[in-house]
Amino acid sequence: MDGDKNDQSTVKAAVIGGGLIMVGALQACYLAKRGFQVDLYEGRQDIRTVEEAKGRSINLALSVRGRAALHHVGLEEEITAAGIPMRARRIHNRAGGLHNQPYDKDGQAIFSVSRRNLNEKLLTKAESFPNVKLHFQHRLVRADLDKGELQFTTSSGDTVTATHDITFGADGAYSAMRRELMRGNRINFSQEYIPHGYMELKIPPTEDGGFAMLPNFLHIWPRDEFMMIALPNQDHTFTGTLFVPFAIFEKVQERGEDGVIEFFTKNFPDAIPLIGEESLKNTFMSTKALPMVSVKCYPYHRKDKAVLMGDAAHAMVPFYGQGMNCGFEDCVVLDEILNKHNNNFKTALPEFSQVRSPDAQAMCDLALYNYVEMRHLVNSKLFMLNKKIDDFLYWLLPKSYMPLYNMVTFSRIRYSIVISKWKQQKKFVRFCLISALFALPMIAGTGYWQRSNLSGHRRFNFHWRNIRWEKIGSKQR
Ligand code: FAD
């Protein structure tokens, strides 16, 4: 299917997935702006009509890539205004000590935003376009993508079939669209579960209604093998997320409530009064830790008929706070490519796969790397020294040197280029350090030589079994 700018209104586009998060809802807005007739299908109920939305983490870190995507549909300001800026990591050590690691020399922040608010705003935005129809409780079960035939089951158990010219699959890490796309197509696919699970723990406000910790930080309790983080919410609570190997979760839960308190007393003693003993025991004993998966695939598309986006194309572990940001950026990248190809899906979709898949795969790798940095490296003196060197070089050479975190979080540099730049920069730092190591003795030696040749001085005098400084009389040239 191809089209030029004049016949978009006859193109019927389906977007699968628009509930829990939002890549689908955002993509529906992007397509509506281009003039397509859009049907957004979501397996769940409309989140705006349910009291408590079940699902993944309550809040998320929104950064530059996600903001740029929201900007295009006029939502950036509204969403960031309702978010809480976090300008640094605040590290809680085992003994209760605290220190900060700012994210950016110019004070740029990432924003803690409510998943629910973001989702509601996006759905309302999508609904505001006359050419978008929302269909909740429509779960995709089968698709003949070449014919554009999509089969859904509804909440009443009925089967509904709809036909579309093109289908966008944004139905998450366990995507039904991806399964349908892979049927009979040569699609490379891999997935990796990490041995860790996660569990959310609520930190309530203080008695007088304030935040229990400083709000403008992403709080981290790094404990090498595992960690806890906490992000602030608008209602003055924090959502803590504990990331621990499943084997440890199981061991602690087997030992019952005493095991929970013992585990926290040993590893996160300052978090016990923040969460509250009772709440901690209740949550731990009544909740199952959830898994985290990393998904890579290539290509993302089938002819000019179907394409994957968001977690359906590239789920990643959450340690860089980029899953949603990357998914939102997919919408921008595809939009730019559609502009370039004048809405011709036949040429635009292969380019999208070609450009986006290596970038998303790079981000999946970086997300795995950042888990080691967050739970382990931030504790290390060498890491701190490296960060100081990184920040210094960034200050000295702002146009050519940028620390890894800043490239990922505060820029729109392609993720694959971020990795190659990072590698080059690491080589550069290593070269500088080695040069400094050689240069220091040379500088010291030159200084010493100058002093000893130009004026009264001390000279290093070597005696067998006895190394000592010896005063030598002044020497004239
Ligand atoms: P999803 O959010 O999974 O949405 C898919 C939608 O499709 C759902 O509503 C689902 O109901 C629907 N669906 C599924 N199957 C079907 C079907 N067959 N038919 C119809 N509908 C269907 N990212 C960040 O950028 N920053 C963060 O700070 C961050 N923190 C995270 C913390 C945790 C603990 C986790 C697990 C993830 C985090 N992420 C974060 C990642 C982020 O949550 C995901 O990348 C994002 O939700 C992906 O959005 P999506 O729309 O692609 O998929």
Boltz pocket constraint, residues with backbone or C-beta under 6 A from the ligand:
constraints:
  - pocket:
      binder: B
      contacts: [[A, 16], [A, 17], [A, 18], [A, 19], [A, 20], [A, 21], [A, 22], [A, 23], [A, 24], [A, 41], [A, 42], [A, 43], [A, 44], [A, 56], [A, 57], [A, 59], [A, 60], [A, 61], [A, 62], [A, 138], [A, 139], [A, 140], [A, 141], [A, 170], [A, 171], [A, 172], [A, 173], [A, 174], [A, 175], [A, 176], [A, 177], [A, 198], [A, 241], [A, 291], [A, 309], [A, 310], [A, 311], [A, 312], [A, 316], [A, 318], [A, 320], [A, 321], [A, 322], [A, 323], [A, 324], [A, 325], [A, 326], [A, 327]]
      max_distance: 6.0
